[in-house]
Amino acid sequence: MADIRSTYINERQVQCFIDRHELERVVREHALRQAGYDPEAKNLTVKVKFEDQTEGSPSYKVGTKVRVEIVEALLADKE
């Protein structure tokens, strides 16, 4: 007979994996709201770029940061 041991802990652990495209969408929407733009506006061009965050000399990677560039076409129709 198999030796089965179970441990019960009063917690539930959940892991969520978000792919790059979904993460870009979330960051884009958040940046637009923080900058005071409507995420549904059609006169905006948004570029999202993930970059390595480095420190030291010689530099070494310590994390990731994101750069969001928002360009508003002022003469375009906002709808």
Contacts in CASP RR format, 6 or more apart in sequence:
PFRMAT RR
TARGET T0000
AUTHOR 0000-0000-0000
METHOD contacts of the structure
MODEL  1
MADIRSTYINERQVQCFIDRHELERVVREHALRQAGYDPEAKNLTVKVKF
EDQTEGSPSYKVGTKVRVEIVEALLADKE
18 26 0 8 1.000
20 50 0 8 1.000
24 48 0 8 1.000
27 48 0 8 1.000
27 66 0 8 1.000
27 68 0 8 1.000
28 39 0 8 1.000
28 46 0 8 1.000
28 48 0 8 1.000
28 68 0 8 1.000
29 39 0 8 1.000
31 46 0 8 1.000
31 48 0 8 1.000
31 68 0 8 1.000
31 70 0 8 1.000
32 38 0 8 1.000
32 39 0 8 1.000
32 44 0 8 1.000
32 46 0 8 1.000
32 70 0 8 1.000
33 39 0 8 1.000
35 70 0 8 1.000
37 44 0 8 1.000
37 70 0 8 1.000
37 72 0 8 1.000
38 78 0 8 1.000
41 78 0 8 1.000
42 76 0 8 1.000
42 77 0 8 1.000
42 78 0 8 1.000
42 79 0 8 1.000
43 72 0 8 1.000
43 73 0 8 1.000
43 74 0 8 1.000
43 76 0 8 1.000
43 77 0 8 1.000
43 78 0 8 1.000
44 70 0 8 1.000
44 71 0 8 1.000
44 72 0 8 1.000
44 73 0 8 1.000
45 70 0 8 1.000
45 71 0 8 1.000
45 73 0 8 1.000
46 68 0 8 1.000
46 69 0 8 1.000
46 70 0 8 1.000
46 71 0 8 1.000
47 67 0 8 1.000
47 68 0 8 1.000
47 69 0 8 1.000
48 66 0 8 1.000
48 67 0 8 1.000
48 68 0 8 1.000
49 66 0 8 1.000
49 67 0 8 1.000
49 68 0 8 1.000
49 69 0 8 1.000
50 64 0 8 1.000
50 65 0 8 1.000
50 66 0 8 1.000
51 64 0 8 1.000
51 65 0 8 1.000
51 66 0 8 1.000
51 67 0 8 1.000
52 61 0 8 1.000
52 63 0 8 1.000
52 64 0 8 1.000
52 65 0 8 1.000
53 61 0 8 1.000
53 62 0 8 1.000
53 63 0 8 1.000
53 64 0 8 1.000
53 65 0 8 1.000
54 60 0 8 1.000
54 61 0 8 1.000
54 62 0 8 1.000
55 62 0 8 1.000
END
